[in-house]
Amino acid sequence: MNKETKNKKDNKDDNNLMKQFNFKFNFYWVYGIIFVLLIGYQLLNSSDISSNRLSQNQFTTILNDNDIEEILIVNNDIAQLTIKKESLEKEIFKRKQSPSFLNQGAPVYIYDFGDLSNFENNLKEAKKEFSLDFDKDTTTRTSFFDSIMVWLPFIFIIGLWIFFMKRMSGGSGGGPGGQIFNIGKSKAKLFDQNTKVKTSFKDVAGLEGAKEEVQEIVDFLKSPEKYTSLGGKIPKGAILVGPPGTGKTLLAKAVAGEAEVPFFSLSGSDFVEMFVGVGASRVRDLFKQAAAKSPSIIFIDEIDAIGRARGKNNFTGGNDERENTLNQLLTEMDGFGTDTNVIVIAATNRADVLDKALMRAGRFDRQIYVDLPDKNERKEIFEVHVKPIKMDKDVDLDFLSKQTPGFSGADIANVCNEAALIAARENKKKVHHVDFLSAVDRIVGGLEKKNKIITAKERKTIAFHEAGHATVSWMLEHAAPLVKVTIVPRGKSLGAAWYLPEERQIVETDQMLDEMCATLGGRAAEKVMFDRISTGALNDLEKVTRQARAIVSIYGLNDKIGNITYYDSSGQTDYNFTKPYSEKTAQIIDDEISRIIENQYERAIKILKEHKDKLTELAEILMEKEVIFEDNLVKIFGKRPFERELPIEELKKIEEDKKAKKELSEKKEASKDEKTEEAT
């Protein structure tokens, strides 16, 4: 029993040793072993190892003593001397014999004789004079390395050919030259039951409307009879449209995780190739693969790479490669023989440049707009991204969701990551609320530049400029309430003010004018306090000019121009090189833009003159502390008379609606899980 136990233990140790030194066989080892054997053979058979070279006097002595049995002339260059067996017993030869492990028949000596004719004459004379009995022979030899040098160019060319063939085959799969023959094949990544995506709709915060639309597409594929029994047809495709970072690709990943059908994912640029006809061939191959695995989903990210409107480029003809690819895509999505259960989902942030034929019903039946999240959705997105972060109790996600208007989901993820990095940089154990605020400031304004050289005069100008913004916005009804003002340089700006804008779906004229007035408050403060203006208001002027132009020429809010807009939302206007209005109208537009801006500038100056003492007090505090908050303005100006708060009943109703929606979604998920368990 002990012996068996010992054997088992030894076997176990051997197995562990094999696991520890787990060498995988590689075919290139064979080439290495052959090369080492050839080198070893050449070295062991080398006459340089087993022989001793002789000088002329030594050769003459050995020759005259008749100790040489054979002289072999090699390549008409050297002589290899074989010594007689009886002569090897002499003391001089015992010291110079070759080692026993080398070839015993190898010559003991080598003599470099120089000129062959003189050497042969000397041998004849010595043979006659001393009655010598040695044999003489001649041979030609080539070394292994000389052979390699002769064949080296051919070996190099063959190796280079093999290398390029392997590279063209794409490494693994396809065989030699596989990529040449597979260049028209689709590059789509397939996600099926073997490579399942872990992202689900639970990981997508906000986007409730978009999620409902996409979930319905998933439901189409899971139970098509539910819809086809009533005579309905499964939609051919859906396109996700929206600004960058709003979660279009994330929604597609959630579809891949939830659909439980084969999912082909690729980018629009994967169809583009330098060879003619490759894009159309890849489209055909993609839909062929998808049809073979139907029901299935194809996801094309950034479809504007191939879906741009045809005929808009004046420099290429109708036979453009990109247009050929688009034509093939149009045919595959809705043409003869397209009755397979393949749904195409696409994503783009430039829907205005897409071809009308691509966007029509029957190809992309549904256009799902993925907009920037509102305040409540931003809070949900924050809750998703703060899960892996160790947060302190003082973090207020409600305030952060209010503080980040216009932020996309990607921006909010970046805020959470930056907050964690800032806290780690300061050696904190947890991420605090101030770290999140610093992260927002870092993303909006840029990195702080406290070491930037600013003179005392410039610093004072910047302080009054930012105090002017804060004062005017505090006194206007529709201007956004202030959160923080700083004169610490960030990025390209020398100072900055952060506001808390309202969540508005439409904007009235008074609201736009108040915002313009608050924006011009900085330049107006310089004029009121120093009676001069500086170049620091460039960004402000750019903003108000854009707003004034929108009032006059886009939104139709100007009395002189009237209810007319010169804006084309489709981006496919026929007025490519001409203005859509006359020169007289252009002059009126310019005059009205200038009048609106100057009126708001004078209005800002009037407000600042009325509150000049408070403006000065605020600027002095700002120069002292460098950063001021809403509390400082309340102490100086008092509470804003325009503050509006939602009634408590309305707030309670909003919270109750959110809770009810959350409970309903949890019940749906629980019922799905129960059905899955029963089926299993």
C-alpha positions, 0 to 999 in steps of 0.5 A, spaced: 500 500 500 505 504 501 509 502 495 502 504 491 502 511 494 509 512 493 508 511 486 502 515 485 505 521 489 511 520 484 506 520 478 503 526 481 510 530 482 511 528 474 505 531 472 506 537 476 513 538 473 510 537 466 505 542 467 510 547 470 515 546 464 509 546 459 513 546 452 509 546 446 512 543 440 513 548 434 515 546 427 520 551 427 524 547 432 526 542 426 529 547 422 533 549 428 535 542 430 537 541 422 541 547 422 545 545 429 547 538 426 550 541 420 554 546 423 556 541 428 558 536 422 562 542 419 566 543 425 567 536 427 570 535 420 574 541 419 581 540 418 583 546 422 580 543 428 584 536 427 590 539 424 597 543 426 600 548 421 607 547 419 612 552 417 617 551 411 623 548 416 618 544 420 615 541 413 622 540 410 625 536 416 619 531 416 619 530 409 627 529 409 626 524 415 621 520 410 615 520 415 610 522 410 605 517 408 601 521 403 601 528 401 594 531 399 594 537 395 587 541 396 584 546 391 591 547 389 592 551 395 594 547 401 597 540 402 594 535 407 600 531 410 598 524 413 604 521 417 606 514 417 603 510 423 610 507 425 612 515 425 607 517 430 610 513 436 616 519 435 616 524 441 615 530 436 608 527 433 605 524 440 605 532 442 601 534 436 596 528 435 589 530 434 584 528 439 581 521 439 573 523 438 575 526 432 576 523 425 582 518 426 583 518 419 584 526 418 591 529 417 595 531 422 599 537 419 597 542 414 602 546 410 601 552 406 606 551 400 604 558 396 606 556 389 604 550 386 609 549 381 615 550 385 612 546 391 611 540 386 618 541 383 621 541 390 617 534 392 620 531 386 627 533 388 627 531 395 624 524 393 630 523 388 635 525 393 632 522 399 629 516 396 622 518 399 616 513 398 610 518 400 604 518 395 601 525 392 594 526 390 590 532 388 583 534 390 578 540 390 573 541 396 568 546 397 566 548 405 559 548 407 559 556 409 561 557 402 555 553 399 550 557 403 553 564 401 552 561 394 545 559 395 544 565 400 540 570 395 536 564 393 534 562 400 533 570 402 528 571 396 524 564 397 523 566 405 521 573 403 516 570 398 513 565 404 513 571 409 509 576 404 504 570 402 503 569 410 502 576 411 497 576 405 493 570 408 492 574 414 496 570 419 491 564 421 486 561 416 484 562 409 491 558 407 496 562 403 494 568 399 487 567 403 487 575 403 487 576 396 482 571 394 478 573 400 478 581 399 471 581 397 469 577 403 465 581 409 469 583 415 463 583 420 464 580 427 459 575 428 456 574 435 452 568 437 451 563 442 458 562 442 460 569 443 455 572 447 455 580 448 454 581 456 451 588 455 443 588 456 438 593 456 439 594 464 446 597 462 443 603 458 440 608 463 435 613 460 433 613 453 427 610 455 423 612 448 429 609 444 430 603 448 422 601 447 423 602 440 429 597 439 426 592 444 420 591 440 425 590 434 428 584 439 421 582 440 420 581 433 425 576 432 424 572 438 416 571 437 415 573 429 408 570 429 405 575 434 406 580 429 405 576 422 399 573 425 395 579 424 398 581 417 404 585 419 411 585 417 417 585 420 421 592 419 427 591 415 431 596 419 432 601 424 437 607 424 439 610 430 440 618 429 443 623 435 449 627 437 456 623 439 456 620 445 449 619 446 449 611 447 447 609 439 453 604 439 451 602 446 444 600 444 446 596 439 450 592 444 444 591 448 440 589 442 446 584 441 446 581 448 438 581 448 436 578 441 439 571 442 440 571 434 446 571 430 448 579 430 453 581 425 457 588 427 461 592 423 463 599 421 461 603 414 468 604 413 469 596 413 466 596 406 471 602 403 477 599 399 482 601 394 480 596 389 474 597 385 468 593 386 470 590 393 465 594 397 459 592 393 462 585 394 463 585 401 455 588 402 453 581 398 457 577 402 455 580 408 447 579 407 449 572 404 452 570 411 446 574 415 441 570 410 444 563 412 443 564 419 436 568 419 433 570 423 439 575 424 441 582 425 446 586 422 449 593 425 452 598 421 456 603 425 457 610 422 453 608 416 455 615 413 461 613 410 458 609 405 451 612 405 452 619 403 447 622 398 449 620 391 450 626 385 453 631 390 460 630 389 462 634 383 469 631 382 467 624 381 462 621 376 456 616 377 461 610 377 464 612 384 466 606 388 462 609 394 456 610 390 457 602 387 457 600 395 451 604 396 447 602 390 448 594 392 446 596 400 440 599 397 438 593 393 440 588 398 435 591 403 429 592 399 430 589 392 428 582 389 429 576 393 430 580 400 424 576 404 429 573 409 428 575 416 434 580 416 434 586 420 439 592 419 440 597 425 445 603 423 447 608 427 450 615 425 450 622 427 450 625 420 443 623 418 443 630 414 448 627 409 445 620 408 441 619 401 434 619 401 433 612 398 437 609 404 432 613 409 425 611 405 420 606 408 422 599 406 429 600 408 430 604 414 422 603 417 424 606 423 428 613 425 430 612 432 432 619 435 437 618 441 437 625 444 442 628 449 439 626 456 435 631 460 436 632 468 432 625 470 436 621 465 443 624 467 442 622 474 440 615 471 446 615 467 450 618 473 448 612 478 450 607 472 457 610 472 458 611 479 457 603 481 464 601 481 467 608 484 468 608 492 464 615 493 463 619 500 456 620 503 456 628 501 456 626 493 449 629 491 447 626 484 441 631 483 446 637 484 451 633 479 445 632 474 443 639 474 450 642 473 451 638 467 446 640 462 448 638 455 452 633 457 452 626 453 452 619 456 460 619 454 461 626 457 458 623 464 462 617 464 468 621 463 466 626 469 466 620 473 472 617 471 476 624 472 473 625 479 476 618 481 483 620 478 482 627 482 481 623 488 486 618 487 491 624 485 490 627 492 491 620 496 483 620 498 480 614 501 473 616 497 471 620 492 467 626 495 462 631 492 468 636 490 472 632 486 466 631 481 465 638 481 473 639 479 472 634 474 466 638 471 470 644 471 476 640 468 472 637 462 468 644 461 473 649 462 480 645 461 486 644 466 487 649 471 494 654 469 495 657 476 502 658 474 500 662 468 504 669 468 498 675 469 500 682 471 496 685 476 492 690 471 490 684 467 488 680 473 484 686 475 481 687 468 479 679 468 476 680 475 471 686 473 469 682 467 467 676 470 464 680 476 460 683 470 457 677 468 455 675 475 452 681 476 448 682 470 445 675 470 443 675 477 439 681 475 435 678 469 429 674 470 431 669 464 438 669 465 441 662 468 442 662 475 450 663 477 453 657 480 461 659 481 465 664 478 473 664 478 479 668 475 484 662 475 486 661 468 483 654 465 485 652 458 485 658 453 480 662 458 483 667 463 477 666 467 470 663 467 463 663 470 459 657 471 451 657 470 445 652 472 441 653 465 433 651 465 431 645 462 428 648 456 424 645 450 423 651 446 426 658 447 422 665 447 425 671 445 426 675 451 430 669 454 435 669 448 435 677 449 437 676 457 442 671 455 445 675 450 445 681 455 448 677 461 454 674 456 455 682 454 456 683 461 463 682 462 465 687 456 460 692 459 463 692 466 470 693 463 467 699 459 463 702 466 469 701 470 475 703 466 472 706 460 476 702 455 475 695 453 479 689 451 480 683 447 478 678 452 471 678 450 472 674 443 468 668 446 462 672 448 462 676 442 462 670 438 456 667 442 452 673 442 453 674 434 451 667 433 445 668 437 443 674 434 443 671 427 439 665 429 434 670 432 434 674 425 435 669 420 433 662 423 427 662 428 424 668 424 423 672 431 425 679 428 419 684 426 423 687 420 425 680 416 418 677 418 416 670 419 422 667 414 427 662 415 433 661 411 436 655 415 435 648 411 435 642 416 436 637 411 443 640 409 441 638 402 439 645 399 440 647 392 443 653 394 450 651 394 453 657 392 448 662 392 445 666 398 437 664 399 436 672 399 437 678 396 443 683 397 438 688 400 435 683 405 442 681 407 443 688 408 437 688 413 439 682 416 446 685 418 443 691 420 438 688 425 444 683 428 448 689 429 442 693 432 440 687 437 447 686 440 448 694 441 441 694 444 443 688 449 450 691 450 447 698 452 442 694 457 448 691 460 451 698 461 445 701 464 444 695 469 452 695 471 451 703 472 445 702 477 449 697 481 456 699 480 458 699 488 456 692 488 460 690 482 466 693 485 465 689 492 464 683 488 470 684 484 474 685 490 472 679 493 474 675 487 481 678 486 482 676 494 479 669 493 480 667 486 473 663 486 466 665 489 460 661 489 452 663 489 453 664 497 457 670 496 452 673 491 446 672 496 450 676 501 452 682 496 445 682 492 440 679 496 436 673 493 434 673 486 426 676 485 425 671 479 427 664 483 421 659 481 421 653 485 416 647 483 411 645 488 412 640 493 406 636 490 409 636 483 416 634 486 412 628 489 408 626 483 415 626 479 418 621 484 412 617 484 412 616 477 419 614 477 418 609 482 412 606 479 416 606 472 422 602 476 417 597 479 414 596 472 421 594 469 423 590 475 417 586 474 418 585 467 425 582 468 423 578 473 417 575 469 422 574 463 427 570 468 422 566 471 420 564 463 427 562 462 428 558 468 421 554 466 424 553 459 430 550 462 
